[in-house]
Amino acid sequence: MKVDILTREYPPHIYGGAGVHVEELSKVLAERIDVTVRAFDGPRATTDIPTIQGEHPLGSLHLVGYDTPHYLEQSNQALKTFGVDLDIAADVKADLVHAHTWYTCLAGRLASQLNDIPLVITAHSLEPFRPWKAEQLGGGYRLSSWAERDAYESADRIIAVSAGMRKDILNAYPKVDPDRVCVVHNGITLDDFTRPAEDDDAWQVFDRYHIDTDKPTLLFVGRITRQKGLPYLLQALHLIDKGIQVVLCAGAPDTPEIADEVRAAFKTLDDERGNIIWIEEMLPRPELCALEHGCDAFVCPSIYEPLGIVNLEAMACGLPVVASATGGIPEVVVDGETGYLVPIEQLQDGTGTPIHPQTYVHDLADAIDRMFADLEKAQRMGECGYERARARFSWESIADQTIDVYRQALS
């Protein structure tokens, strides 16, 4: 079986969970079948192609990168995306094409039609549930929504990364046959989250950002985008115990407007409360891993999260998690066992906006305080979270399930 995987993100250009998913999935798939990854952001060096594990892998991994066509450089982001999609579609030579996110939906749809091959899509998020993207794409949001809808309604199989995501797909696209929508969770490579040795340079991240390792510390990791709920967290942090040190790893804002909004809220919080550190750069994996092992709890205030790979990563580092009870998060975080789920009533207009925002903010603050009121219990939750990540979310199992979906589509 030869499969072409289409993706916006691939190393060294990764900024979100979908990119992590494609990177890890392609590696384990390539131990079993022949895989070609076709990615945005231009050609990659030979060193960017990972080594396939095992002495005698049954498959192979190739990598092709595409630049935006020169005549579209100044265009809207959606048009630039479509330009890359056209180049990708022209190159696909496979038994099956597997597209990830709206960025490659058009490429997958065209490649499927041109070559008369099945199209599989993995749903990491859905445009109808992210209307704030109109802030980022302007009128291009209509194009991204069209490309996604057309591809989903035509796909031979759709992989939802959670049962919550499957429900969202069928609500957003009622023309999609439910029998074609399968659930295959995101995964985690536990070896990538092993605690660095005490003399590892990665630990210098604490000194560089003046993070006090003797203080109980709460960690947030995520992009500055509406769906991650950072503005609600910044409100909740006014209400929590001032002895809790907070580290925000928050970068890659969707728009200058939301960047300014978060910056203003952070300044107010810092002036009134203090004991908070904001890391705006995207940390390399070893430093982020050290940070996760060196903190006491993780917080995920998302208002839209199909699964929440950041929670899995935190659990792999032994961190208990405080998270919104939305989307696929309850399939990862077990309330009272691996952390605390914060109830959230949301508008069903696609925005996910809390119906009672101040109630949600206060409940989030209460859950954080509850976590830090008993750090021994929090540590036990972290240990349970690690065991859950190890047992339920291995990439090997997910690769086997994905190949089963491919076989369904081919038959």
N, C-alpha and C positions, 0 to 999 in steps of 0.2 A: 504494500500500500504506500502510495506517495501522496503527501499532503502539503499544500502550501498554506502557511499561517500568515495572515495579514494583520499588521499592527501599527499603530501610531508610535508606540514607545518600544524601544529595545536598547540594551546597553550599548554605549555609555549614556544614552539619553532616556532616563527614567525619572518620572516625577510623580507617579501615582500607583495605586494598587493594580490597575490593569497591566501596567508595564511589568511589575513584579510577577504577576500571574503568567504572562506570556514567556518571560525569561525562564521561569522554573518549569512550566509545563513543556516547553519546547525541548528542554534538556532531557527530561524523563521520557517524553514521547520518542525522541531520537534513539533511545536505547532499544526501541521496539519496532519502529517504522522509519521510512525515509521522510525527512522533514526539511522544507525550505522556508525560512522566515523572511518575509518581505516587509521592510520597515521604512518609516519616514526618517528624515534628518541625514540623508546622504550616505555614501559608502562607508563601511567600517573597515578597520584594520584587521589583519589576520588574527591578531591577539584578542580581538573582541568576540571571536567565535569560540565558545566554550568546548572543552574536551568532553567527549561522551564517556560516561562511566562504564566500567566493565572491560574485560579483556577482549570479548567477542560480541560487541553490540550487534543487534539484528538490523539496526537502521543507521541513519547518518543525519548530520545537521549541516545545512548550508545557510548562508546569510547574504541577503541582497538589500542594499539601502538606496533610497531614492531621494533626490533633491526636488524642491519646488521648481517647476518650469520657469525659466528666466522671465518669460513674458507675463507671469502672474505674480511676480515678487511684491508688487505694490497693491495687490488685490485684497479683498476681504478674506478673512481666514478660511471661510467655507469654500470659496472659489479656489484658493491655493490647495486646500485639501482635495478637492475634486481633480485638480490638475495632477497631483501625485497619484490619485486613484486610477486615472486613465493610464498612466505609465505602468502601474502595477498590473492592472487587468490585462494589458497587452503582453505581459511577460509570463503569466501563470501557465504552468505546464504540469498538471497533477491529476490524480484521480479524484481529488476532493479539495475544496477551498474552505478555509476556516477563518472567518473574519472576527475581529475584536473591536468593539466600540464603534460609534457612528463614523469615526474617521475613515474606516475601511469598508463600511457597508456598501458604498457604491462600487468600489473595486471588486468586492466579493460577488455582488449581484451581476456585474458585467462579465466577470470571468466565468461565472457559472453559465451564463447564456452563451457566451462565445464558444466555450469548450464542451457544452452539454455535460457538465459535471455537477454533483451535489454541492449545495452551499450549506455550511454549518456556521451559526453565529453564536458567540458567547456573549451574553448580556451582563455587562458590568454595571451599567446604569442605563436609564431611558430618558430620551429627550423630553417627552411629555411631563416627566416629573422633575425637570430641571429648567423651569421657565426663566429663572434668573440668568441663564446663559445668553439671553437676548442682550444683557448688559455687555457681554464679552463679544458676541458675534454680530450684534445689530440685526439687520435683515437676513444675515447669513444663518440665523437660527431657524428660519423657515426652510432653508436648504438642508441643513443638518437633519431637521425633523422629517422632511420629505424622504431623504436618502435612507434614514433608519426605517421609517414605516414601510417603504417599498421593499427593502431587503427582508425585513421580518415577515411580511406577508407572503414572501416568495420562498423563504428558506425551507430546505428539506428537514432540518432539525435546528432547534434553538436550545442552547444550554443556559439554564438559569443558575446563578451561583448560590442561590438559596431558594427555599420554598416561598419565602416572602417575595423574592424577585419573580418567581414563576407567576404568582398571583398578579403582580403588577403588570407583567407582560400581557396576560390575558385581559386585564382591565383596559390597558392602553390600546391594545390592538385586537379587538374582538373578532376580526377576520382570521386570526391565526388559529389553526387547528390545535386544540389542547394536547392531542396525542403526539404532536411534534415537539412539545416543550418538555425537556428533561431537566432534572436537578442534578448538578454535579458541583459540589462545594469548591471554593478556593482551598488552597493548601498551604503548607508551611514546610520549609526545609530546616529541621531543628538544628542541624549542624551549623547553619549560618548564624545561630543565635547562642552559641556556646559562650559562656562567660570568658572574656579575655583574661589572660594571665595578669597577675598583679603588676608586673613590670612592663606590660604592653603600653606602647605610646598612646593607644586609644584613650586611656584614662586621663590623659592631659586635657581632655575636653572640660573636665570639672574645674581645673585651674584656669584655663583660658577664659571661661565665662564666670568665674568666681562663684561656683556652685558649692555650697557648704555641705559636705558629705555627712556632717553630724546632725543635720536637721532632717526631720521627716519631710519627704519630698514627693510632690505630685507632678506627673509628667503628661503633657499633651504633645502629640505628633500629628501634623496634618497640614494640608494646603489651606491657604486663605481663600476659601470659597464658601458660598452660602450654605451648601449642603453639609459642611463640617460643623456648623453651629458655633463657631468660635465667639461671635458676639454674645451669645447666651452664656457661655462659660465665663467670659470676662465680667458679666454682671454677677454671676454666682460667686465668683472669687471675692467680691466685696463682702460676702456674708459668711465665709468660712473662717475657721480658727486662724488668727493671724500668725500663729506659730508654724503653720504649714508653709514650707517653701514651695513655690510653683515654678516649673520650667516649661516654657512654651517653645516647642520647635515648630514654628509656623512661618512658611515662606510661600513663594510662587503664587502671589495673588492673581485672581482672575482678571481684575480690573484695577485701575488706579483709584477708583471710588471706594471699593471695599478695602483696599490697602489703607487709604486715609481714614476710613471709619475705624478700622482695627487699631491703627496707630494712635488715634485720639482716645479711644477707650482704654488702651494700654497705659497711656500717659496719666489719665485720670486715676486708674487703679494703682499705678506705681506711686503717684503722689499721695493718695489716701491710705494705702495699705503697705506698700513696699513688699519686700521678701519675695520678689518675682523677677525672673530672668527670661528675656525674650531672645531666642536664637533664630535669626532670620535666614541664615544660610542653610542650604540642603547639606546636612552632615553626611560624610562617608559612612558606609555601613559599619565598620569597626567602631567608630566613635558613637554612633547611635546605639549600637549594641551595648557598649560600655555604659552609656547613659541609662538605658533601660534596666540593666543589671544593678545600677547604682541608686535607683530611685525606689520608692516604696509602693507606689500605686500609679495606675494609668487611668486617664479619663478620656472618654469619647462622647462628646455632646452632639453628635451628628443628628440632623433632622431628616437626612436621606442617606441610607447606607445599605446597599443591596446585600452585603455580607459584613464587611468591615475587616479587611485583612490586617489593619493596624492592631486590632484587638488580638488577633491570632499571634502576631509578632510579639506583642507584649506578654501574652500568656506563655509563649515559647521561652521568654526570659524570666519566667516565674513571677510576673507581676499580676496582682489582682486588678480587676477592671471595674470602673464605674462608667456605665454607658447608657445611652438612651434606648428605651425598649421600642425600637422602630426597625422596619425592614428585616434584614436577615440577622441582625445583632443577637436576638434571643436564641438563634440557632447555634451561636458560638459561646456567648456568656450565659452561664447558668446562675440565675439569681440566688444569692445566699450561699452558693457553693464555690464559684470561681470569681465572684464579684457581686456588684449590685446593679440591677436594672432600674432605670429611672422612668416611671410612667410618663407618657407624653400623648396628649390628645392633639390631633393635627387636622388642619383643613385638608379636604380631599380635592383641592383644585389644582393639584400638581406641584404646589410650592412646598408642601410639608410644614407650613408655618404652624407653630403651636397655637391652639385655640385660646389657651390661657397661659401666655408667655411667662407671667410672673409666678404662677403656680409651678411651672416647669423649672424656672430658675431657682426657686426656693427648694424644690424637691432635689434638684441636682446638688445644691449646696449641702443639704441635709445628708445626702448619700455620701458625699466626700467626707464630711465631718464624722459620720458613722464609721467609715473605713479607717480613718486615722485615730479614732477613739480607742481602737483595740488593734495595735499593730501585730500582735501575735496571731490573732485571728486572720488578719490581712495576709500574713505570711502563709498561713495554712491554705487560704484561698488561692494564693499564687501557686502553691505546689499542686493543688488540684487542677488549676488552669493548665499548668505544664503537662500534666498527665492527660488531660482532655485533648490538648493540641497534638500530643504524640500519638494517641490512640485513634483519633477520629479524622485527622486532617493531613495525612501523609501524601506527598505528591505521587508516590508510586501507585497508591490506590486510585488517586484521581486520574492518573494517566490511563490506567486500565479501564476505568469507567468512560473516559473520553473516547478511547478506541472503540468501545462498544457502541457509542453514539455514532461514530463514523461508519461502522458496519451496518447499523440501522439505515443510515442515510444512503449508503451505497446499494442497499438491497431494495 
